[in-house]
């Protein structure tokens, strides 16, 4: 249990560091307006029009960096700073979310896999809580304890798989966004470099989560194997 807490602590520190870097990068490029003057909402609409996608709603959400695409409701939710902003950061984030829209429209295999994993991940998260409670309560002894460790390893395996599958989905969405931003003339030169920098640090937060999930899975797996010896 101590090893688990150490890994979680280190992962949290790395995550906070990357989150802080992402926020500072977004704040930096939020101060650099696009020469076109387009807002994030306008960028999103223009990109979807380019791909002939007209059945997705673009709405203003709440909070900061809460931007996301919901394939079930076919809604792109952009945070106020992105929706109304006419900066490089706003354009990059809006185009990235539309990259997910294009993935969905083209049935991108990794996005489909991630979507199919969501219910399993949600269930695994709930099961993990019960398993940890059982272990803390001292029920992880003998044969029953082995079964608990196997179940715990399985749930962490699902979480790790989801995090790893998320990586190509996010990188692909960013690549689509940047390619379109350049081809459509939304940003050039230093503007495009700023968009790349913004999306790079956003991607690094997903990389950190994936590495953390993988390390935790391997740790639990080794613990399970050790308990069998």
URQUIUR-V394176 format. One record per residue. N is the residue number from 1. RES is the residue in one small letter. PSI is psi in whole degrees, 0 to 359 (* if undefined). NEAR is the number of other ideal C-beta (glycine too) atoms within 12 Angstrom. Layout:
N	RES	PSI	NEAR
N	RES	PSI	NEAR
This chain:
1	x	325	16
2	x	317	10
3	x	320	17
4	x	316	27
5	x	323	15
6	x	314	15
7	x	316	26
8	x	321	22
9	x	314	16
10	x	317	20
11	x	321	26
12	x	320	18
13	x	316	16
14	x	317	23
15	x	317	24
16	x	322	16
17	x	314	18
18	x	323	26
19	x	319	23
20	x	319	18
21	x	319	23
22	x	315	31
23	x	320	23
24	x	324	19
25	x	317	32
26	x	317	39
27	x	320	22
28	x	308	19
29	x	350	37
30	x	342	30
31	x	359	18
32	x	102	28
33	x	149	20
34	x	142	36
35	x	333	18
36	x	339	21
37	x	8	15
38	x	141	31
39	x	169	29
40	x	320	46
41	x	320	34
42	x	322	28
43	x	316	45
44	x	315	45
45	x	318	29
46	x	320	27
47	x	318	41
48	x	326	35
49	x	321	19
50	x	322	26
51	x	5	28
52	x	33	13
53	x	112	26
54	x	3	14
55	x	21	16
56	x	129	29
57	x	143	21
58	x	117	34
59	x	160	26
60	x	124	24
61	x	204	28
62	x	162	16
63	x	191	15
64	x	134	21
65	x	41	32
66	x	15	22
67	x	137	43
68	x	163	28
69	x	128	41
70	x	107	22
71	x	337	26
72	x	318	12
73	x	356	15
74	x	58	20
75	x	130	25
76	x	116	41
77	x	119	31
78	x	134	40
79	x	155	29
80	x	318	23
81	x	328	31
82	x	315	45
83	x	314	33
84	x	342	21
85	x	148	36
86	x	36	29
87	x	173	36
88	x	317	42
89	x	316	44
90	x	316	45
91	x	318	52
92	x	313	52
93	x	316	51
94	x	316	51
95	x	325	52
96	x	313	47
97	x	324	46
98	x	336	46
99	x	323	42
100	x	324	43
101	x	316	41
102	x	320	35
103	x	314	33
104	x	316	34
105	x	327	25
106	x	6	19
107	x	48	13
108	x	123	26
109	x	319	16
110	x	327	26
111	x	320	30
112	x	318	20
113	x	316	22
114	x	317	31
115	x	321	25
116	x	335	17
117	x	342	26
118	x	309	23
119	x	323	15
120	x	322	22
121	x	317	27
122	x	318	16
123	x	319	19
124	x	321	29
125	x	319	21
126	x	320	17
127	x	322	23
128	x	319	29
129	x	316	16
130	x	322	19
131	x	318	30
132	x	322	25
133	x	318	16
134	x	321	21
135	x	318	27
136	x	327	15
137	x	359	14
138	x	24	13
139	x	1	19
140	x	51	26
141	x	151	15
142	x	205	13
143	x	322	13
144	x	323	18
145	x	323	23
146	x	319	22
147	x	322	21
148	x	316	31
149	x	322	32
150	x	317	23
151	x	320	26
152	x	317	35
153	x	321	31
154	x	318	24
155	x	321	33
156	x	330	37
157	x	319	28
158	x	316	31
159	x	317	34
160	x	318	30
161	x	316	26
162	x	316	33
163	x	321	32
164	x	321	27
165	x	330	32
166	x	329	33
167	x	304	28
168	x	330	24
169	x	314	34
170	x	317	36
171	x	321	29
172	x	318	29
173	x	320	41
174	x	318	35
175	x	318	25
176	x	317	35
177	x	311	46
178	x	320	36
179	x	317	26
180	x	317	33
181	x	319	42
182	x	313	22
183	x	323	18
184	x	354	28
185	x	19	19
186	x	325	38
187	x	147	39
188	x	160	19
189	x	238	16
190	x	328	15
191	x	314	30
192	x	321	30
193	x	322	20
194	x	320	33
195	x	318	41
196	x	316	30
197	x	318	28
198	x	312	45
199	x	332	41
200	x	313	28
201	x	331	33
202	x	319	39
203	x	325	33
204	x	332	27
205	x	325	32
206	x	324	33
207	x	316	25
208	x	318	29
209	x	319	29
210	x	316	30
211	x	321	25
212	x	315	30
213	x	319	35
214	x	317	27
215	x	318	26
216	x	319	34
217	x	314	31
218	x	323	21
219	x	311	30
220	x	322	37
221	x	317	23
222	x	322	20
223	x	319	28
224	x	317	28
225	x	323	15
226	x	327	15
227	x	342	23
228	x	338	16
229	x	*	8
